[in-house]
Amino acid sequence: MQYTRRRFLGASALAVGSGLAGCTNAANQQELTVETLAVGGLRGGPLVVQPTDRPVLLDFFATWCAPCKPQMSDLGEIRARYGPDQLHMLSVTWERDEAVVRGFWEEYRGSWPVAMDPEVTTGERYGVQNLPTLLVFTPEGKEVWRHVGLAGLSSIEAALARAGVE
């Protein structure tokens, strides 16, 4: 019986260690893909969450989240200033109702990709627990800014500058 317990504990430790190694591996984060919605003139389809060819701005939001609504205006301004070739932008919601998300995106004029992730895979991968949360990464995958709550336009732009957005 002792041998069985040791094998179990050893296998458990190995599994936990492997899982933690994956959580800290920037390459794994960059390989994560989500399915984006075709809404507001956007095509939709699979999209890498954190590509390595340009800085990244990730927005975790919900349609029912009060601060997420005014945040859309600032994010729209960011998209207008920095095109998709300069900055990879992606908003992610954990909601399940596609019609509600589409309506929100159209009402608040979202002009960058939006993905539904009801399994919260992205939230777990990036350690997001509260909404809204904004994350900014360099092309190399280094997180340079994390903000929980409503962020001002100047704060977002300062973070983007630290990530190399010109």
Salt bridges, closest charged atoms under 4 A:
ASP53 OD2 - ARG54 NH1 2.88
GLU77 OE2 - ARG81 NE 2.87
GLU98 OE2 - ARG102 NH2 2.85
GLU119 OE2 - ARG96 NH2 3.63
GLU143 OE2 - ARG146 NE 2.83
GLU157 OE2 - ARG81 NH1 2.10
